[in-house]
Amino acid sequence: MELITPGYGLIAWQASGFIYIAVWIYAIVNLVNSEFKDSQMKLIWALIIILTPFGPFLYLALSRRNKKRTFNPDFSKITKP
């Protein structure tokens, strides 16, 4: 009867699976909403995320170097009192 009832090990595996799926979805959404310096980098990162099990973690750790910077403040318009 021990094989039929789920234990804490099964719950841990399911929780880690849900966390992995959440990170995978976050990486895909972040990839779609991002702009890269090179036009082909988005396709390369999409293939890495989809085809490798560690792809979402690689993308989240290493993709910042290849993204365009979108925050460019113009401090010349600020007047001094």
Secondary structure, DSSP 8 states (H G I E B T S, - for coil): -TTTS--HHHHHHHHHHHHHHHHHHHHHHHHHH--BSSTTHHHHHHHHHHHSTTHHHHHHHHGGGGB-------GGG----
